[in-house]
């Protein structure tokens, strides 16, 4: 696996999951990074957000895909 880069940060898991699914369905493997203990401490996402990450090699393709929506 290549190095991962953050391309966007979200305040809600739902929004992050939708955008992750969009990227995945367009052939761009995406990952979510959050410190909310799998939703047990959702208030922590307000502090740190949910980070959408992709492989470095897919960064430009992912940004372009996000701009299309």
Beta strands, then each sheet from edge to edge (+ up, - down):
strand 1: 4-10
strand 2: 30-33
strand 3: 50-55
sheet 1: 1+ 3- 2+
end
